[in-house]
Amino acid sequence: MVYLEAMSQGCIVIASKGEGFDGIIVDGENGFLCEPGNSNQLASIYRRINSLSKEEKESISINAMKTAACFTDAKVAERYLDSVLSMSHTGK
């Protein structure tokens, strides 16, 4: 939830790959992904962010806010219910 809260405020986040946020963050578009425990890669991502133009940072920030808006409690609950209902209609 911390990532989504930060993203909803337009923060550029860096999340660990393979730890649940890969499907939400698209590397370089709405945040960044790093191999867990890879300090060299993390440093490289920081350098990459620092080298971005103001416009590129703003674009990532806006994309982060748009992504977070898709994960409100109500929207997640609605998707869950839709999924459950579609499974009940297909007999799964």
Phi and psi restraints in degrees (range 20) as a CNS / XPLOR table:
assign (resid 1 and name C) (resid 2 and name N)
       (resid 2 and name CA) (resid 2 and name C) 1.0 -61.3 20.0 2
assign (resid 2 and name N) (resid 2 and name CA)
       (resid 2 and name C) (resid 3 and name N) 1.0 -40.1 20.0 2
assign (resid 2 and name C) (resid 3 and name N)
       (resid 3 and name CA) (resid 3 and name C) 1.0 -61.5 20.0 2
assign (resid 3 and name N) (resid 3 and name CA)
       (resid 3 and name C) (resid 4 and name N) 1.0 -46.7 20.0 2
assign (resid 3 and name C) (resid 4 and name N)
       (resid 4 and name CA) (resid 4 and name C) 1.0 -63.9 20.0 2
assign (resid 4 and name N) (resid 4 and name CA)
       (resid 4 and name C) (resid 5 and name N) 1.0 -39.2 20.0 2
assign (resid 4 and name C) (resid 5 and name N)
       (resid 5 and name CA) (resid 5 and name C) 1.0 -62.6 20.0 2
assign (resid 5 and name N) (resid 5 and name CA)
       (resid 5 and name C) (resid 6 and name N) 1.0 -43.8 20.0 2
assign (resid 5 and name C) (resid 6 and name N)
       (resid 6 and name CA) (resid 6 and name C) 1.0 -64.9 20.0 2
assign (resid 6 and name N) (resid 6 and name CA)
       (resid 6 and name C) (resid 7 and name N) 1.0 -44.3 20.0 2
assign (resid 6 and name C) (resid 7 and name N)
       (resid 7 and name CA) (resid 7 and name C) 1.0 -62.2 20.0 2
assign (resid 7 and name N) (resid 7 and name CA)
       (resid 7 and name C) (resid 8 and name N) 1.0 -38.1 20.0 2
assign (resid 7 and name C) (resid 8 and name N)
       (resid 8 and name CA) (resid 8 and name C) 1.0 -63.6 20.0 2
assign (resid 8 and name N) (resid 8 and name CA)
       (resid 8 and name C) (resid 9 and name N) 1.0 -21.4 20.0 2
assign (resid 8 and name C) (resid 9 and name N)
       (resid 9 and name CA) (resid 9 and name C) 1.0 -96.4 20.0 2
assign (resid 9 and name N) (resid 9 and name CA)
       (resid 9 and name C) (resid 10 and name N) 1.0 4.1 20.0 2
assign (resid 9 and name C) (resid 10 and name N)
       (resid 10 and name CA) (resid 10 and name C) 1.0 87.0 20.0 2
assign (resid 10 and name N) (resid 10 and name CA)
       (resid 10 and name C) (resid 11 and name N) 1.0 10.7 20.0 2
assign (resid 10 and name C) (resid 11 and name N)
       (resid 11 and name CA) (resid 11 and name C) 1.0 -71.9 20.0 2
assign (resid 11 and name N) (resid 11 and name CA)
       (resid 11 and name C) (resid 12 and name N) 1.0 145.3 20.0 2
assign (resid 11 and name C) (resid 12 and name N)
       (resid 12 and name CA) (resid 12 and name C) 1.0 -88.8 20.0 2
assign (resid 12 and name N) (resid 12 and name CA)
       (resid 12 and name C) (resid 13 and name N) 1.0 116.7 20.0 2
assign (resid 12 and name C) (resid 13 and name N)
       (resid 13 and name CA) (resid 13 and name C) 1.0 -104.0 20.0 2
assign (resid 13 and name N) (resid 13 and name CA)
       (resid 13 and name C) (resid 14 and name N) 1.0 154.8 20.0 2
assign (resid 13 and name C) (resid 14 and name N)
       (resid 14 and name CA) (resid 14 and name C) 1.0 -123.3 20.0 2
assign (resid 14 and name N) (resid 14 and name CA)
       (resid 14 and name C) (resid 15 and name N) 1.0 118.7 20.0 2
assign (resid 14 and name C) (resid 15 and name N)
       (resid 15 and name CA) (resid 15 and name C) 1.0 -116.5 20.0 2
assign (resid 15 and name N) (resid 15 and name CA)
       (resid 15 and name C) (resid 16 and name N) 1.0 158.5 20.0 2
assign (resid 15 and name C) (resid 16 and name N)
       (resid 16 and name CA) (resid 16 and name C) 1.0 -79.5 20.0 2
assign (resid 16 and name N) (resid 16 and name CA)
       (resid 16 and name C) (resid 17 and name N) 1.0 137.8 20.0 2
assign (resid 16 and name C) (resid 17 and name N)
       (resid 17 and name CA) (resid 17 and name C) 1.0 -69.4 20.0 2
assign (resid 17 and name N) (resid 17 and name CA)
       (resid 17 and name C) (resid 18 and name N) 1.0 146.0 20.0 2
assign (resid 17 and name C) (resid 18 and name N)
       (resid 18 and name CA) (resid 18 and name C) 1.0 73.6 20.0 2
assign (resid 18 and name N) (resid 18 and name CA)
       (resid 18 and name C) (resid 19 and name N) 1.0 14.7 20.0 2
assign (resid 18 and name C) (resid 19 and name N)
       (resid 19 and name CA) (resid 19 and name C) 1.0 -124.6 20.0 2
assign (resid 19 and name N) (resid 19 and name CA)
       (resid 19 and name C) (resid 20 and name N) 1.0 30.0 20.0 2
assign (resid 19 and name C) (resid 20 and name N)
       (resid 20 and name CA) (resid 20 and name C) 1.0 102.3 20.0 2
assign (resid 20 and name N) (resid 20 and name CA)
       (resid 20 and name C) (resid 21 and name N) 1.0 -8.2 20.0 2
assign (resid 20 and name C) (resid 21 and name N)
       (resid 21 and name CA) (resid 21 and name C) 1.0 -113.3 20.0 2
assign (resid 21 and name N) (resid 21 and name CA)
       (resid 21 and name C) (resid 22 and name N) 1.0 0.3 20.0 2
assign (resid 21 and name C) (resid 22 and name N)
       (resid 22 and name CA) (resid 22 and name C) 1.0 -58.1 20.0 2
assign (resid 22 and name N) (resid 22 and name CA)
       (resid 22 and name C) (resid 23 and name N) 1.0 -37.4 20.0 2
assign (resid 22 and name C) (resid 23 and name N)
       (resid 23 and name CA) (resid 23 and name C) 1.0 -76.9 20.0 2
assign (resid 23 and name N) (resid 23 and name CA)
       (resid 23 and name C) (resid 24 and name N) 1.0 -8.5 20.0 2
assign (resid 23 and name C) (resid 24 and name N)
       (resid 24 and name CA) (resid 24 and name C) 1.0 -106.1 20.0 2
assign (resid 24 and name N) (resid 24 and name CA)
       (resid 24 and name C) (resid 25 and name N) 1.0 -44.4 20.0 2
assign (resid 24 and name C) (resid 25 and name N)
       (resid 25 and name CA) (resid 25 and name C) 1.0 -89.0 20.0 2
assign (resid 25 and name N) (resid 25 and name CA)
       (resid 25 and name C) (resid 26 and name N) 1.0 128.5 20.0 2
assign (resid 25 and name C) (resid 26 and name N)
       (resid 26 and name CA) (resid 26 and name C) 1.0 -104.5 20.0 2
assign (resid 26 and name N) (resid 26 and name CA)
       (resid 26 and name C) (resid 27 and name N) 1.0 112.2 20.0 2
assign (resid 26 and name C) (resid 27 and name N)
       (resid 27 and name CA) (resid 27 and name C) 1.0 -51.9 20.0 2
assign (resid 27 and name N) (resid 27 and name CA)
       (resid 27 and name C) (resid 28 and name N) 1.0 122.4 20.0 2
assign (resid 27 and name C) (resid 28 and name N)
       (resid 28 and name CA) (resid 28 and name C) 1.0 85.7 20.0 2
assign (resid 28 and name N) (resid 28 and name CA)
       (resid 28 and name C) (resid 29 and name N) 1.0 -8.7 20.0 2
assign (resid 28 and name C) (resid 29 and name N)
       (resid 29 and name CA) (resid 29 and name C) 1.0 -105.0 20.0 2
assign (resid 29 and name N) (resid 29 and name CA)
       (resid 29 and name C) (resid 30 and name N) 1.0 -46.0 20.0 2
assign (resid 29 and name C) (resid 30 and name N)
       (resid 30 and name CA) (resid 30 and name C) 1.0 -131.9 20.0 2
assign (resid 30 and name N) (resid 30 and name CA)
       (resid 30 and name C) (resid 31 and name N) 1.0 13.3 20.0 2
assign (resid 30 and name C) (resid 31 and name N)
       (resid 31 and name CA) (resid 31 and name C) 1.0 160.6 20.0 2
assign (resid 31 and name N) (resid 31 and name CA)
       (resid 31 and name C) (resid 32 and name N) 1.0 -163.8 20.0 2
assign (resid 31 and name C) (resid 32 and name N)
       (resid 32 and name CA) (resid 32 and name C) 1.0 -139.0 20.0 2
assign (resid 32 and name N) (resid 32 and name CA)
       (resid 32 and name C) (resid 33 and name N) 1.0 151.8 20.0 2
assign (resid 32 and name C) (resid 33 and name N)
       (resid 33 and name CA) (resid 33 and name C) 1.0 -119.4 20.0 2
assign (resid 33 and name N) (resid 33 and name CA)
       (resid 33 and name C) (resid 34 and name N) 1.0 142.6 20.0 2
assign (resid 33 and name C) (resid 34 and name N)
       (resid 34 and name CA) (resid 34 and name C) 1.0 -136.1 20.0 2
assign (resid 34 and name N) (resid 34 and name CA)
       (resid 34 and name C) (resid 35 and name N) 1.0 143.9 20.0 2
assign (resid 34 and name C) (resid 35 and name N)
       (resid 35 and name CA) (resid 35 and name C) 1.0 -63.8 20.0 2
assign (resid 35 and name N) (resid 35 and name CA)
       (resid 35 and name C) (resid 36 and name N) 1.0 132.9 20.0 2
assign (resid 35 and name C) (resid 36 and name N)
       (resid 36 and name CA) (resid 36 and name C) 1.0 -57.2 20.0 2
assign (resid 36 and name N) (resid 36 and name CA)
       (resid 36 and name C) (resid 37 and name N) 1.0 131.8 20.0 2
assign (resid 36 and name C) (resid 37 and name N)
       (resid 37 and name CA) (resid 37 and name C) 1.0 77.5 20.0 2
assign (resid 37 and name N) (resid 37 and name CA)
       (resid 37 and name C) (resid 38 and name N) 1.0 3.4 20.0 2
assign (resid 37 and name C) (resid 38 and name N)
       (resid 38 and name CA) (resid 38 and name C) 1.0 -93.3 20.0 2
assign (resid 38 and name N) (resid 38 and name CA)
       (resid 38 and name C) (resid 39 and name N) 1.0 89.7 20.0 2
assign (resid 38 and name C) (resid 39 and name N)
       (resid 39 and name CA) (resid 39 and name C) 1.0 -66.8 20.0 2
assign (resid 39 and name N) (resid 39 and name CA)
       (resid 39 and name C) (resid 40 and name N) 1.0 -30.7 20.0 2
assign (resid 39 and name C) (resid 40 and name N)
       (resid 40 and name CA) (resid 40 and name C) 1.0 -66.7 20.0 2
assign (resid 40 and name N) (resid 40 and name CA)
       (resid 40 and name C) (resid 41 and name N) 1.0 -42.4 20.0 2
assign (resid 40 and name C) (resid 41 and name N)
       (resid 41 and name CA) (resid 41 and name C) 1.0 -67.3 20.0 2
assign (resid 41 and name N) (resid 41 and name CA)
       (resid 41 and name C) (resid 42 and name N) 1.0 -39.5 20.0 2
assign (resid 41 and name C) (resid 42 and name N)
       (resid 42 and name CA) (resid 42 and name C) 1.0 -60.9 20.0 2
assign (resid 42 and name N) (resid 42 and name CA)
       (resid 42 and name C) (resid 43 and name N) 1.0 -45.0 20.0 2
assign (resid 42 and name C) (resid 43 and name N)
       (resid 43 and name CA) (resid 43 and name C) 1.0 -61.1 20.0 2
assign (resid 43 and name N) (resid 43 and name CA)
       (resid 43 and name C) (resid 44 and name N) 1.0 -38.7 20.0 2
assign (resid 43 and name C) (resid 44 and name N)
       (resid 44 and name CA) (resid 44 and name C) 1.0 -64.4 20.0 2
assign (resid 44 and name N) (resid 44 and name CA)
       (resid 44 and name C) (resid 45 and name N) 1.0 -39.5 20.0 2
assign (resid 44 and name C) (resid 45 and name N)
       (resid 45 and name CA) (resid 45 and name C) 1.0 -65.5 20.0 2
assign (resid 45 and name N) (resid 45 and name CA)
       (resid 45 and name C) (resid 46 and name N) 1.0 -42.0 20.0 2
assign (resid 45 and name C) (resid 46 and name N)
       (resid 46 and name CA) (resid 46 and name C) 1.0 -59.5 20.0 2
assign (resid 46 and name N) (resid 46 and name CA)
       (resid 46 and name C) (resid 47 and name N) 1.0 -43.9 20.0 2
assign (resid 46 and name C) (resid 47 and name N)
       (resid 47 and name CA) (resid 47 and name C) 1.0 -62.8 20.0 2
assign (resid 47 and name N) (resid 47 and name CA)
       (resid 47 and name C) (resid 48 and name N) 1.0 -40.3 20.0 2
assign (resid 47 and name C) (resid 48 and name N)
       (resid 48 and name CA) (resid 48 and name C) 1.0 -61.8 20.0 2
assign (resid 48 and name N) (resid 48 and name CA)
       (resid 48 and name C) (resid 49 and name N) 1.0 -46.3 20.0 2
assign (resid 48 and name C) (resid 49 and name N)
       (resid 49 and name CA) (resid 49 and name C) 1.0 -61.8 20.0 2
assign (resid 49 and name N) (resid 49 and name CA)
       (resid 49 and name C) (resid 50 and name N) 1.0 -44.6 20.0 2
assign (resid 49 and name C) (resid 50 and name N)
       (resid 50 and name CA) (resid 50 and name C) 1.0 -63.5 20.0 2
assign (resid 50 and name N) (resid 50 and name CA)
       (resid 50 and name C) (resid 51 and name N) 1.0 -26.7 20.0 2
assign (resid 50 and name C) (resid 51 and name N)
       (resid 51 and name CA) (resid 51 and name C) 1.0 -85.6 20.0 2
assign (resid 51 and name N) (resid 51 and name CA)
       (resid 51 and name C) (resid 52 and name N) 1.0 -10.0 20.0 2
assign (resid 51 and name C) (resid 52 and name N)
       (resid 52 and name CA) (resid 52 and name C) 1.0 -69.1 20.0 2
assign (resid 52 and name N) (resid 52 and name CA)
       (resid 52 and name C) (resid 53 and name N) 1.0 148.8 20.0 2
assign (resid 52 and name C) (resid 53 and name N)
       (resid 53 and name CA) (resid 53 and name C) 1.0 -72.3 20.0 2
assign (resid 53 and name N) (resid 53 and name CA)
       (resid 53 and name C) (resid 54 and name N) 1.0 165.3 20.0 2
assign (resid 53 and name C) (resid 54 and name N)
       (resid 54 and name CA) (resid 54 and name C) 1.0 -58.0 20.0 2
assign (resid 54 and name N) (resid 54 and name CA)
       (resid 54 and name C) (resid 55 and name N) 1.0 -40.6 20.0 2
assign (resid 54 and name C) (resid 55 and name N)
       (resid 55 and name CA) (resid 55 and name C) 1.0 -65.6 20.0 2
assign (resid 55 and name N) (resid 55 and name CA)
       (resid 55 and name C) (resid 56 and name N) 1.0 -40.8 20.0 2
assign (resid 55 and name C) (resid 56 and name N)
       (resid 56 and name CA) (resid 56 and name C) 1.0 -65.8 20.0 2
assign (resid 56 and name N) (resid 56 and name CA)
       (resid 56 and name C) (resid 57 and name N) 1.0 -41.1 20.0 2
assign (resid 56 and name C) (resid 57 and name N)
       (resid 57 and name CA) (resid 57 and name C) 1.0 -64.2 20.0 2
assign (resid 57 and name N) (resid 57 and name CA)
       (resid 57 and name C) (resid 58 and name N) 1.0 -41.6 20.0 2
assign (resid 57 and name C) (resid 58 and name N)
       (resid 58 and name CA) (resid 58 and name C) 1.0 -63.0 20.0 2
assign (resid 58 and name N) (resid 58 and name CA)
       (resid 58 and name C) (resid 59 and name N) 1.0 -38.9 20.0 2
assign (resid 58 and name C) (resid 59 and name N)
       (resid 59 and name CA) (resid 59 and name C) 1.0 -63.7 20.0 2
assign (resid 59 and name N) (resid 59 and name CA)
       (resid 59 and name C) (resid 60 and name N) 1.0 -44.8 20.0 2
assign (resid 59 and name C) (resid 60 and name N)
       (resid 60 and name CA) (resid 60 and name C) 1.0 -63.8 20.0 2
assign (resid 60 and name N) (resid 60 and name CA)
       (resid 60 and name C) (resid 61 and name N) 1.0 -41.3 20.0 2
assign (resid 60 and name C) (resid 61 and name N)
       (resid 61 and name CA) (resid 61 and name C) 1.0 -61.4 20.0 2
assign (resid 61 and name N) (resid 61 and name CA)
       (resid 61 and name C) (resid 62 and name N) 1.0 -45.6 20.0 2
assign (resid 61 and name C) (resid 62 and name N)
       (resid 62 and name CA) (resid 62 and name C) 1.0 -64.1 20.0 2
assign (resid 62 and name N) (resid 62 and name CA)
       (resid 62 and name C) (resid 63 and name N) 1.0 -43.2 20.0 2
assign (resid 62 and name C) (resid 63 and name N)
       (resid 63 and name CA) (resid 63 and name C) 1.0 -62.4 20.0 2
assign (resid 63 and name N) (resid 63 and name CA)
       (resid 63 and name C) (resid 64 and name N) 1.0 -37.5 20.0 2
assign (resid 63 and name C) (resid 64 and name N)
       (resid 64 and name CA) (resid 64 and name C) 1.0 -63.0 20.0 2
assign (resid 64 and name N) (resid 64 and name CA)
       (resid 64 and name C) (resid 65 and name N) 1.0 -44.3 20.0 2
assign (resid 64 and name C) (resid 65 and name N)
       (resid 65 and name CA) (resid 65 and name C) 1.0 -64.2 20.0 2
assign (resid 65 and name N) (resid 65 and name CA)
       (resid 65 and name C) (resid 66 and name N) 1.0 -40.4 20.0 2
assign (resid 65 and name C) (resid 66 and name N)
       (resid 66 and name CA) (resid 66 and name C) 1.0 -64.0 20.0 2
assign (resid 66 and name N) (resid 66 and name CA)
       (resid 66 and name C) (resid 67 and name N) 1.0 -41.1 20.0 2
assign (resid 66 and name C) (resid 67 and name N)
       (resid 67 and name CA) (resid 67 and name C) 1.0 -62.9 20.0 2
assign (resid 67 and name N) (resid 67 and name CA)
       (resid 67 and name C) (resid 68 and name N) 1.0 -48.3 20.0 2
assign (resid 67 and name C) (resid 68 and name N)
       (resid 68 and name CA) (resid 68 and name C) 1.0 -60.6 20.0 2
assign (resid 68 and name N) (resid 68 and name CA)
       (resid 68 and name C) (resid 69 and name N) 1.0 -34.9 20.0 2
assign (resid 68 and name C) (resid 69 and name N)
       (resid 69 and name CA) (resid 69 and name C) 1.0 -64.1 20.0 2
assign (resid 69 and name N) (resid 69 and name CA)
       (resid 69 and name C) (resid 70 and name N) 1.0 -21.6 20.0 2
assign (resid 69 and name C) (resid 70 and name N)
       (resid 70 and name CA) (resid 70 and name C) 1.0 -80.8 20.0 2
assign (resid 70 and name N) (resid 70 and name CA)
       (resid 70 and name C) (resid 71 and name N) 1.0 -7.5 20.0 2
assign (resid 70 and name C) (resid 71 and name N)
       (resid 71 and name CA) (resid 71 and name C) 1.0 -119.4 20.0 2
assign (resid 71 and name N) (resid 71 and name CA)
       (resid 71 and name C) (resid 72 and name N) 1.0 33.7 20.0 2
assign (resid 71 and name C) (resid 72 and name N)
       (resid 72 and name CA) (resid 72 and name C) 1.0 -69.7 20.0 2
assign (resid 72 and name N) (resid 72 and name CA)
       (resid 72 and name C) (resid 73 and name N) 1.0 161.3 20.0 2
assign (resid 72 and name C) (resid 73 and name N)
       (resid 73 and name CA) (resid 73 and name C) 1.0 -53.9 20.0 2
assign (resid 73 and name N) (resid 73 and name CA)
       (resid 73 and name C) (resid 74 and name N) 1.0 -45.7 20.0 2
assign (resid 73 and name C) (resid 74 and name N)
       (resid 74 and name CA) (resid 74 and name C) 1.0 -64.1 20.0 2
assign (resid 74 and name N) (resid 74 and name CA)
       (resid 74 and name C) (resid 75 and name N) 1.0 -42.9 20.0 2
assign (resid 74 and name C) (resid 75 and name N)
       (resid 75 and name CA) (resid 75 and name C) 1.0 -69.9 20.0 2
assign (resid 75 and name N) (resid 75 and name CA)
       (resid 75 and name C) (resid 76 and name N) 1.0 -38.5 20.0 2
assign (resid 75 and name C) (resid 76 and name N)
       (resid 76 and name CA) (resid 76 and name C) 1.0 -66.2 20.0 2
assign (resid 76 and name N) (resid 76 and name CA)
       (resid 76 and name C) (resid 77 and name N) 1.0 -42.6 20.0 2
assign (resid 76 and name C) (resid 77 and name N)
       (resid 77 and name CA) (resid 77 and name C) 1.0 -62.6 20.0 2
assign (resid 77 and name N) (resid 77 and name CA)
       (resid 77 and name C) (resid 78 and name N) 1.0 -41.8 20.0 2
assign (resid 77 and name C) (resid 78 and name N)
       (resid 78 and name CA) (resid 78 and name C) 1.0 -62.2 20.0 2
assign (resid 78 and name N) (resid 78 and name CA)
       (resid 78 and name C) (resid 79 and name N) 1.0 -45.0 20.0 2
assign (resid 78 and name C) (resid 79 and name N)
       (resid 79 and name CA) (resid 79 and name C) 1.0 -62.8 20.0 2
assign (resid 79 and name N) (resid 79 and name CA)
       (resid 79 and name C) (resid 80 and name N) 1.0 -39.4 20.0 2
assign (resid 79 and name C) (resid 80 and name N)
       (resid 80 and name CA) (resid 80 and name C) 1.0 -62.9 20.0 2
assign (resid 80 and name N) (resid 80 and name CA)
       (resid 80 and name C) (resid 81 and name N) 1.0 -48.1 20.0 2
assign (resid 80 and name C) (resid 81 and name N)
       (resid 81 and name CA) (resid 81 and name C) 1.0 -62.3 20.0 2
assign (resid 81 and name N) (resid 81 and name CA)
       (resid 81 and name C) (resid 82 and name N) 1.0 -41.9 20.0 2
assign (resid 81 and name C) (resid 82 and name N)
       (resid 82 and name CA) (resid 82 and name C) 1.0 -59.3 20.0 2
assign (resid 82 and name N) (resid 82 and name CA)
       (resid 82 and name C) (resid 83 and name N) 1.0 -42.0 20.0 2
assign (resid 82 and name C) (resid 83 and name N)
       (resid 83 and name CA) (resid 83 and name C) 1.0 -64.0 20.0 2
assign (resid 83 and name N) (resid 83 and name CA)
       (resid 83 and name C) (resid 84 and name N) 1.0 -45.9 20.0 2
assign (resid 83 and name C) (resid 84 and name N)
       (resid 84 and name CA) (resid 84 and name C) 1.0 -63.6 20.0 2
assign (resid 84 and name N) (resid 84 and name CA)
       (resid 84 and name C) (resid 85 and name N) 1.0 -44.1 20.0 2
assign (resid 84 and name C) (resid 85 and name N)
       (resid 85 and name CA) (resid 85 and name C) 1.0 -65.3 20.0 2
assign (resid 85 and name N) (resid 85 and name CA)
       (resid 85 and name C) (resid 86 and name N) 1.0 -39.5 20.0 2
assign (resid 85 and name C) (resid 86 and name N)
       (resid 86 and name CA) (resid 86 and name C) 1.0 -67.7 20.0 2
assign (resid 86 and name N) (resid 86 and name CA)
       (resid 86 and name C) (resid 87 and name N) 1.0 -34.1 20.0 2
assign (resid 86 and name C) (resid 87 and name N)
       (resid 87 and name CA) (resid 87 and name C) 1.0 -67.9 20.0 2
assign (resid 87 and name N) (resid 87 and name CA)
       (resid 87 and name C) (resid 88 and name N) 1.0 -36.5 20.0 2
assign (resid 87 and name C) (resid 88 and name N)
       (resid 88 and name CA) (resid 88 and name C) 1.0 -70.1 20.0 2
assign (resid 88 and name N) (resid 88 and name CA)
       (resid 88 and name C) (resid 89 and name N) 1.0 -29.0 20.0 2
assign (resid 88 and name C) (resid 89 and name N)
       (resid 89 and name CA) (resid 89 and name C) 1.0 -78.0 20.0 2
assign (resid 89 and name N) (resid 89 and name CA)
       (resid 89 and name C) (resid 90 and name N) 1.0 -26.1 20.0 2
assign (resid 89 and name C) (resid 90 and name N)
       (resid 90 and name CA) (resid 90 and name C) 1.0 -93.7 20.0 2
assign (resid 90 and name N) (resid 90 and name CA)
       (resid 90 and name C) (resid 91 and name N) 1.0 -5.7 20.0 2
assign (resid 90 and name C) (resid 91 and name N)
       (resid 91 and name CA) (resid 91 and name C) 1.0 82.7 20.0 2
assign (resid 91 and name N) (resid 91 and name CA)
       (resid 91 and name C) (resid 92 and name N) 1.0 12.8 20.0 2
